[in-house]
């Protein structure tokens, strides 16, 4: 199986920056799809950024130009660099990692890390 652990959340003022990390361990196969989601109080979980099977990055319109998703293959770690943070970015952020090959596959969600943007 695969297990992911997030870190890096916290309290930041509007306009500030944070970097979230998502470390994967266990069985990491050849093909991987990864994403960051967030869930604000009273709202549904939404995808904010992802890395596709081909390695392309995708972003929700609300974070384009401010958030950057990346991956360090050697460390099996995914990052979300969040700049120019706004109060509406306040949410619990979750990482999702799906790893598979032609015979098998696993996926896991992180436990969530709180990001609070407030003055």
C-alpha positions as semicolon CSV with decimal commas, in nm:
position;residue;x (nm);y (nm);z (nm)
1;X;0,000;0,000;0,000
2;X;0,095;0,367;-0,010
3;X;0,079;0,608;0,283
4;X;0,098;0,985;0,263
5;X;0,171;1,233;0,538
6;X;0,123;1,609;0,505
7;X;0,302;1,888;0,682
8;X;0,349;2,262;0,659
9;X;0,016;2,418;0,749
10;X;-0,026;2,705;0,990
11;X;-0,139;3,061;1,044
12;X;-0,027;3,329;0,800
13;X;-0,127;3,688;0,732
14;X;-0,297;3,787;0,406
15;X;-0,038;3,820;0,132
16;X;0,193;3,573;0,300
17;X;0,323;3,236;0,186
18;X;0,324;2,877;0,304
19;X;0,460;2,556;0,159
20;X;0,282;2,227;0,217
21;X;0,457;1,893;0,181
22;X;0,314;1,548;0,117
23;X;0,552;1,257;0,166
24;X;0,460;0,917;0,024
25;X;0,594;0,585;0,147
26;X;0,528;0,220;0,081
27;X;0,477;0,079;-0,265
28;X;0,538;0,354;-0,520
29;X;0,474;0,226;-0,870
30;X;0,572;0,356;-1,210
31;X;0,260;0,564;-1,273
32;X;0,150;0,832;-1,031
33;X;-0,127;1,089;-1,013
34;X;-0,119;1,342;-0,731
35;X;-0,334;1,629;-0,617
36;X;-0,404;1,878;-0,341
37;X;-0,758;1,933;-0,221
38;X;-0,903;2,166;0,038
39;X;-1,219;2,186;0,242
40;X;-1,339;2,501;0,409
41;X;-1,601;2,496;0,686
42;X;-1,946;2,437;0,544
43;X;-1,814;2,375;0,194
44;X;-1,743;2,070;-0,019
45;X;-1,391;1,944;-0,072
46;X;-1,242;2,090;-0,388
47;X;-0,932;2,016;-0,591
48;X;-0,692;2,309;-0,602
49;X;-0,397;2,161;-0,791
50;X;-0,283;1,835;-0,947
51;X;-0,010;1,657;-1,139
52;X;-0,144;1,443;-1,421
53;X;-0,015;1,110;-1,545
54;X;0,186;1,290;-1,812
55;X;0,341;1,524;-1,562
56;X;0,134;1,829;-1,646
57;X;0,009;2,055;-1,370
58;X;-0,346;2,177;-1,335
59;X;-0,492;2,442;-1,108
60;X;-0,829;2,565;-0,996
61;X;-0,906;2,911;-1,131
62;X;-0,914;3,050;-0,777
63;X;-0,545;2,970;-0,719
64;X;-0,389;3,010;-1,065
65;X;-0,086;3,234;-1,055
66;X;-0,059;3,207;-0,676
67;X;-0,012;2,835;-0,602
68;X;0,250;2,604;-0,749
69;X;0,242;2,225;-0,727
70;X;0,562;2,027;-0,772
71;X;0,713;1,687;-0,703
72;X;1,055;1,563;-0,598
73;X;1,075;1,215;-0,750
74;X;1,384;1,116;-0,553
75;X;1,209;1,191;-0,224
76;X;0,859;1,075;-0,328
77;X;0,734;1,405;-0,198
78;X;0,485;1,651;-0,342
79;X;0,472;2,020;-0,255
80;X;0,222;2,302;-0,275
81;X;0,380;2,645;-0,267
82;X;0,112;2,896;-0,176
83;X;0,186;3,266;-0,230
84;X;-0,025;3,579;-0,203
85;X;-0,256;3,397;0,034
86;X;-0,605;3,532;0,090
87;X;-0,850;3,479;0,377
88;X;-1,064;3,270;0,143
89;X;-0,777;3,021;0,114
90;X;-0,843;2,922;0,475
91;X;-0,925;2,550;0,480
92;X;-0,799;2,207;0,570
93;X;-0,569;2,095;0,290
94;X;-0,544;1,729;0,192
95;X;-0,305;1,553;-0,039
96;X;-0,411;1,263;-0,257
97;X;-0,170;1,016;-0,414
98;X;-0,254;0,737;-0,656
99;X;0,020;0,499;-0,766
100;X;-0,023;0,208;-1,004
101;X;0,119;-0,015;-1,273
102;X;-0,043;-0,266;-1,507
103;X;-0,095;-0,520;-1,230
104;X;-0,176;-0,327;-0,916
105;X;-0,241;0,009;-0,763
106;X;-0,297;0,194;-0,437
107;X;-0,418;0,535;-0,331
108;X;-0,424;0,728;-0,009
109;X;-0,545;1,054;0,139
110;X;-0,346;1,251;0,389
111;X;-0,482;1,337;0,731
112;X;-0,520;1,704;0,643
113;X;-0,334;2,013;0,752
114;X;-0,499;2,339;0,859
115;X;-0,415;2,657;0,672
116;X;-0,551;2,977;0,825
117;X;-0,507;3,313;0,653
118;X;-0,593;3,594;0,890
119;X;-0,460;3,923;1,017
